[in-house]
Amino acid sequence: DALRKTHDFYEKHGGKTIVLARFVPIVRSFAPLVAGAAKMNPLRFELYSGGGAIVWVGGIVLAGYLFGNIPFIKNNLSLILVVGILAALVPFSCALLIQLWRKYVLKQR
């Protein structure tokens, strides 16, 4: 039943799903797997996947060009990258701290 619903969803929204999945990190990993399980037409999948990849790469290159020409970013790129990496690690660090808190602190009560 769930597979039939997924197939119906991919019949109706599969193209949009595959293109938009390029822009969402975790979804990007699972959308092709689900498309295969839902028996999405392989040619249709490849067209939308390739189109999404072209839009994704073009957007990233354009963003790099536009932001790379801003003097503040150009002069502080290393600092911006370090701050970005640290910001990306915050959710994982918080999750780890919560897990450790639950395991060691709350268990002792």
N, C-alpha and C positions, 0 to 999 in steps of 0.2 A: 504494500500500500504506500509506504513512504517513498519507495523507489519510483512508483508510478507518478506520485505527486512531483517528485524531483524531475522526472522526465517531462511532465507537462510544463513545469516551470521553465526548464531549459528550452523547450519548444517555443515558449512565448517570450522569454526574457534572456535566453542564453547568450545572444550576441552582446547585449549590454553588460551582462554579468561578466563575461570574459574580458571585455575592454576595460571596464571599471575595476576589475580585480587587479589589473596591472598597477593600480595606484594605491592599493591597500595591502600592506606587507603580509599579514597572515593569510588573508583571503587569496592572495596571489599564489600561495603554495597549494591550497586545497581546491580552488575552482577547476583546474584541469582534471583533477582526480574525480571530482563529482560529475563533471561534464562527461567523462568516459563512462562512469557508472550509470549515468542517466541516458547513455547511448546517443549523445549529441552527434549530429552528422560531422564526421571528421573534416571534410572540406570546409564546412561552415565554421567549425572550431578554429581551423588553421587561418582562415581569412580574418576572423575577428581577433584572434590571438596576435597575428602578425600586425594587423592594423593598430591594436592597442600598444604593441611594442614600439612601433614607429612613433606614435603619439607620445608615449612615455619618454623615449630617448630624445625626441625632438624637444619636448618640454624641459627636460633636465638640461640639455645643452643650451637652450635659449635662456633658462634661468641662470645658468652659470655665466653666460655671456653678459646678461644684464646686471646681475649682482656683482660679478667680477670687475666691472668697470666703475663701481662706486668706490671712491677713494678710501673711506673708512674700512670697508670690507677688504679691499686690496691690501691695506697696510696692517690689518689685524687678522688675517686669515687663520694663522696658527691658533691664536687665542679663541677665535670663533669656533674652529673645529674641536678644540679641547672642551669648550663649554657645551657644544652640541653632543659630544660623546658622553660627557658626564650627565647631561640632562636625559639622554636616552637610557642611562643606567639607573636613574632614580627609581622608576617603577619596580625594577628587579630587586634593587637594594631594599626597598620598602617591603616587598613581598617576602624577602628572605628574613628581614627583621621581625615581621609579623609571625612568620612560621617559627622562628627561634623563640620568640616571646611566648607563643602558645605552647611550644614543646617544653620549655624549661621553667618559665615563670608561672604560667597558669597551672601547670601540672603539680607544682609543689603546694598549691593551696588546697 
